[in-house]
Amino acid sequence: MLLPEQQQDVIDAEARLTQPTGYGMLFTNGTGTGKTYTGLGVAKRFAKQGKDAILVVVPDRNILEGWLRSGPDLGLKVTALENTKDHGTGVVVTTYANLRDNNALLKRRWDLVIADEVHEMGQSQEGTITESGLRIRALTMHPESAETRTQMAHPELYAEIVALTIEQAGHLEKQNHAAAAEIDKVLLPKVRRFAELKVQQESLIEQGQGAGRTRLLMLSATPFAWEQSTVIAQGYLFDWNEGFVPGRGYNAPSAYQNFMIQHFGWRMRYGKLTKPEWSVNSSIMQRQFNTWLKNQGVLRGRMLLSDFDYDRKFIAANSAIGQRIDRGLQWFWEADPSEALPFLTEGAREEYEKDPKSGLDKLRAGIHKASRKLRSEFDYLTRMRMLEAIKAEAAVPYIRAQLELGRKVVLFHDLIQGQRLDPFNVKFNPQEDAWAYAAMEAWRKEFDDLVTYPWDTLKSPIQTMMEHFADRARVLNGRISDKEKVAAVDWFNDDDTGPALLVVQADKDKGWSGHDTTGKHQRVLINLGLPVRPTRSIQQEGRIYRVGQASNAMFRYFNTQTSWERAAFAEKIAERAEAAENLGLGEMARGLRDAYIEAFEDTGDWPPGFEGEGTGGKARDREMAQILSDWDRAMSMYWAQRKKNQQTKSEEGHEYYPTPEPIGLKMVQWLDLRPGELAIEPSAGHGAIARW
């Protein structure tokens, strides 16, 4: 039942999880690769060995239903927990919401816990573990889970302690020390009892380590939102305490701090862990961390392997109003200050007449100020909303042509209903700033059509699509019930429905499949947004390009080819790839971003049915997935070692003379050592020359 690549996933997981300290395994496989079946395959191997106490935790009911439907394909009976008092038997699946309230789960000694979308364990920039994460730790006998296990095992006692603590804090706030002291008489015995019970849990946890400890299978394309989020993998994929020797200096790091320094180039300042300095290329460090986890055998990640191809194209969406906005924004760069003279107040005009040169300088400053204010009104979010409305109209004839070719179309959008927009009705008070007022009034006269344009009449994508395709369209968004969502997807996927349109809100990009499994109706995905976050775009594209694909897929983005859209795209895509992408995808993160940039630059008409449609995407994306160069690796090692200053160097002792890794690399390259030749490498550092 499993595909060869899924079988390899299971083999890799088993190789890791059967090790005495192989407590966890992470799969960052891309959307559409069948992570559910990989998880079920691992569960099947456990069950065949009599280890069928297996808990699967998922984000929502839709994904839960997928696990229930897929289990029988591998001969596994998977049941859903009924409520927060149910711990089930055999292989069970539940949501993170149930996990957070279900103390009964502690009554079972689990063999395996599968965390689907494991980033639910911790996504904050502070690196804190969520309640879901704490409970997964408790169920898997994590060494630091005694507190949570005690809370789950004795919920009534814990609730009493919390209630009394809150009541006591209220009395202390009111300076009512007598009442607070009375509460202490009741509270302290309960706290002591809780501490005794916690010691018992610590003993159980200590005894539960090794081969008998519960294993954790982690599934997520983007498991770590931030570098600090890697804390969720501590005790499963790595142990930063292993081999760590505490230092005694003022800035000597703890085990965790040392881990962040080594892997992400953080630094110690004034006794505190501090973010990397500006010269550290965090993107390289993050991708190197991904490679390190793979080399440790604790992480595996792959994109979809399919016999069928895809292509990614940007379609030119010519827009008269979009071009007019272009000219309006360009005016501020090209305008002659004298154009604003007719709009000067009487006082400003007198100033100008006394000193024309100074007056023109003030008008130039006024033009710049007016430009800044208008651009602040016409911000990124406003641009995206406006672009979406414009592109929805432009997409109508394109969608109609695709439907006429017998295809099914998925359209992603952000906006559910129209929003009030009035970005160009910008004014200045002439009494407060006569020069900016004059500049703005000159612009308003020149572009009165933009000022008075009925922006509120711009329709939301749903309105536009339903007006044109009501009989052949369904919507999928947060305003419909789970039952209606399932019905909409089933209707769309039914071959008997024929050519159809599914209008999907952007954040509904997981938990459902819309790919062609029969070869009768090719799929086209149209995204009205800008693909500035490659991982999210891949997640959306994965709705129609998945395991079981029976035809080539087409991914389409619309481009108004205006300067202001290009600027918005460049502004976001040119930012460093997000930590989530680098940490989850490694080198693929940089390659995907470059692939979207190249496709944007290649914007054209690309009419439905053009020769070669739906092909070439696999080869191009594979080519874009570059590998870390030796120089990149050398720089990451240099930052990981903490650039040596007088203080950090002294920590290593006397006669310690480390060579920076980048210099060591260049020394070896320039040496050009040949077979049979000998070289002497000094041993006064940490091997920064010999490693190359």
Secondary structure as UniProt FT lines:
FT   HELIX           4..17
FT   TURN            20..21
FT   STRAND          24..27
FT   TURN            31..32
FT   HELIX           35..48
FT   TURN            49..50
FT   STRAND          54..58
FT   HELIX           61..70
FT   HELIX           71..74
FT   STRAND          78..80
FT   TURN            84..85
FT   STRAND          91..95
FT   HELIX           96..101
FT   HELIX           103..107
FT   STRAND          112..116
FT   HELIX           118..121
FT   TURN            125..126
FT   HELIX           131..139
FT   TURN            140..141
FT   TURN            143..144
FT   HELIX           146..153
FT   HELIX           155..173
FT   TURN            174..175
FT   HELIX           177..207
FT   TURN            211..212
FT   STRAND          215..219
FT   HELIX           227..233
FT   TURN            235..237
FT   TURN            240..243
FT   TURN            250..251
FT   HELIX           255..264
FT   STRAND          267..269
FT   TURN            270..271
FT   STRAND          272..274
FT   TURN            278..279
FT   HELIX           282..295
FT   TURN            296..297
FT   STRAND          299..300
FT   STRAND          310..316
FT   HELIX           320..334
FT   HELIX           337..343
FT   HELIX           346..354
FT   HELIX           356..377
FT   HELIX           380..404
FT   TURN            405..406
FT   STRAND          408..413
FT   TURN            423..424
FT   TURN            430..432
FT   HELIX           434..446
FT   HELIX           448..452
FT   HELIX           455..457
FT   HELIX           461..469
FT   HELIX           470..472
FT   STRAND          473..476
FT   TURN            478..479
FT   HELIX           482..493
FT   HELIX           495..497
FT   STRAND          501..505
FT   TURN            506..507
FT   STRAND          523..527
FT   HELIX           534..541
FT   TURN            542..544
FT   TURN            547..548
FT   STRAND          553..559
FT   HELIX           563..573
FT   HELIX           579..585
FT   HELIX           587..601
FT   TURN            608..609
FT   TURN            611..614
FT   HELIX           617..624
FT   HELIX           630..640
FT   HELIX           646..650
FT   TURN            651..652
FT   TURN            654..655
FT   HELIX           661..671
FT   TURN            675..676
FT   TURN            688..691
//
